[in-house]
Amino acid sequence: MSMVSVMESSRQIPVPVSPADARTSLASLQDANRALADHLPTPWWYHPGTGLAEALIVSALALPGAWPVAAVVVALALVAVLVAAWRHRSGVGMSSRYSALAWPWLVALAVMLLAGLAVAILVENAMATYVAAGAVLVLTTVLGRLGDNALRRRLRAREH
């Protein structure tokens, strides 16, 4: 059998779908999205843990000696543990379909982290650095919960 005939034989012939079947399929998808939204809530400890990791990174700039490197390593390990624990608990990972919803949240986290680092670098005061780190922790926790709620609302919404 030639390559052309193998390729031609592997093509699928499109089967017309009735409007009723299409509506049924879409309704089924929407029901699955709503079930996912109910299954998706992030555990209470996830966002404070992420905030703690970011606060460690910011506060690392005020630490002496080799402690900054240790703080960053601990922060990265904490994020890895949090992500693995959440994925294990929920059985769900972020699909590419819904990852676009996370971009505003990720940008907000990056801006907060950069702002905290800027304070730490520009002010060169340990207390100001720790205050900035605390603000990053609180804002990460709040924005994380708001982001989760927005994702669940989007999953429950009629239109995507």
Order of alpha helices (4+ residues) and beta strands (2+ residues): alpha-alpha-alpha-alpha-alpha-alpha
